[in-house]
Amino acid sequence: MALPIFAGFIREMEKSPQLKYQVDAEFEALPEDLQRQLACKDYKQHDNFIEWLFGNKKDKNPDKAEQPDKKKKGFFSKLKALFE
């Protein structure tokens, strides 16, 4: 819902002579040392984020129920792993 509202806002800014310069503004490139400081690891893509985060409720493997020694990761552990 926010995208159509924001798109309408930007469209109106582009029409306004007083605000058009802000829409068309360009930024200078960051200095090399600052770019190195802001560099971070590549983003980890998860195909099915919700299933990965909460686990698959439907057990596809019936033998899995016989392996109680494997401990599942909790919600916050999985969430933390996204930022590591």
ABEGO torsion letter per residue (X at the ends): XAAAAAAAAAAAAAABAAAAAAAABBBBBBBAAAAAAABBBBBBBBABAAAAAAEBABBABAAAAABAABBBBBAAAAAAAAAX
